């Protein structure tokens, strides 16, 4: 019976939290897109709170929340997945906390001698995301903005598939996001693409089940997006708006 | 109902058997119900579908011919081997069959990749494999040939008749015996083995994606097109799946036909 009462009290406390009140011993669940997983775990270590970090692909996370998984904060890797939560009335977007842009990734040593985003990429084994998937759509827009029609030798399902073809040396140049290229370490080199900042990939941050961050949520958000957290994001290639 | 061999089975067998049939048939029924039947003809004559069909039919035809041309000699050779050597060769031949396809793709990439062992040498000779239909064919042959070899070899081994020996005593050359005596007897096994490997070629996915890439009209086979369309256009993915389902049905009928001839 005593245990039941404690549980009841716990539920009351949780209820109070969602009203905006801060409670010391509350646990926080943050769901973040896979590309930000390490950053989120580092932020959780920096604050004095019980934080559970859940990492997965953005659409997976959204599906989990739609299926009733409890979460306090959600960070997705694009706007369209975040919109599914907003449209469903399950959460509120506070801000776009970071952006990521396309770069050219070439195998270490740049064997095909790529120097710029011009016809030379079409003359080599160019790998892009298929136009049907978001990264491929952005690749085409960016090429058009640069007056270029891409003639790839392979159109992949995801950025990681593109990157795989470059790290293995099979492709000569691939269009990937800067953070993905950086995550491949020394096996690839990156070359910037003109106008890429006009076609950013955005990372919206949402609070789930409320319209504003409570004190505990704000503590994590600050640890994640300001000070050391911000430096960590910039270090792996995110741009902070 | 007639029970051909061991008489009527115990009744409880029926429960397991019925559940097994459900587990195997239900997903297929579900897919047929989900199929956008009215749109299927339109989807199948779309550029996307025709391109994928074209790539698949071209590569599968070439791969199957290669499987037969290389697999039959290997099966004949293996069936004459005995002892340890036979075991070793059999393991080597079976491994590509049981490997996860993505591992098969990595193995091909490590060997024939543009900047790897053989790939680099071939590139110097002007033979570019990367991102061509050649890469698709290599992936298909690698995973599919073992099906032909193992089924034909098993049939050759279990064929303990003395026709070949009699032909030899009558003065026939080894080649003559193989072509006119042994292989004709093996025709049903050859047909079903060929059909099985063609089916495996047709369904090849992981190795192709890893090794050959995915480009419409060049390397994007039906399974790769299904994989890409499944998120953006599930109807097209389903219609293309129907094509594979029909082809699978034909292949299984063909192998069943081969088996009937053999047991007759």
Interface residues (C-beta under 8 A of the other chain):
Chain A: X107 X111 X125 X127 X130 X132 X133 X152 X153 X154 X155 X156 X157 X161 X164 X165 X168 X169 X170 X171
Chain B: X109 X113 X114 X115 X116 X130 X131 X209 X210 X213 X214 X215 X216 X218 X219 X220 X227 X228 X229 X231 X232 X233
